[in-house]
Amino acid sequence: MKKITIVAAIVVILFSGLFLMQHYLLKEHETTSVISASFDEKQKSEEKKKPEPKKKEEAVEQLKTFEGDEYTDPAGKIGVIDTNKGTIKVKFFPEAAPNTVQSFIYLANKGFYDGLTFHRIIEGFVIQGGCPKGDGTGGPGYRIKAEFNDIEHDLGILSMARSQDPDSAGSQFFICLDRLPHLDENYTVFGEVIDGIEVVRKIGSIDTDMRDRPLREVVIESIKIVDQKKE
């Protein structure tokens, strides 16, 4: 009888021990779950508090046309480009590229070009200037619509520089140093050198670096719009 009682007592003790162990493990699991859940909630709360990165707003330059007070009658007008290498005179083609001519005259009259440079020179190809940043990435703060025409790109031709977008021309222009048929009807021709082609050639022969930047600065001291009869 005593043996049975002892066995029964041992069984009770074992079951009690198992119950207590299960209870302890359960409590430990619940505590861990609560800590984990609390950490997750805190992390989510902190993530919500983090400000979302602002999207970079890219300014889109508007297409500009010239009318009213900004319009200048181009009839009989020429451009006088004074540089530190000499003077270049150009006539305009308003019939072929009316808005482009107006833009050039508008910027010249504002003194926009004064002090800028011919920043890109490729011998036998073009001399390019009119960038306010001096590296080919700047412009006047607006774009003008392409006015491609059938005038050929030849020695002394004045044409607008642009990016891959046809309607991206602004203030940058170039003067051709040779016949360049692959540019025809892909760039807007709006004028031609009528005096100073030797200055254009001189600028076109200046030594440049690997990026076609002149080693000696070529400065556009001023561009004036004048009556041809007075010249």
Secondary structure, 3 states (H helix, E strand, C coil): CHHHHHHHHHHHHHHHHHHHHHHHHHHHHHHHHHHHHHHHHHHHHHHHHCCCCCCCCCCCCCECCCCHHHCCCCCCEEEEEEECCEEEEEEECCCCCHHHHHHHHHHHHHCCCCCEEEEEEECCCEEEECCCCCCCCCCCCCEECCCCCCCCCCCCEEEECCCCCCCCECCCEEEECCCCHHHCCCCCEEEEEEECHHHHHHHHCCCECCCCCECCCCEEEEEEEEEHHHC
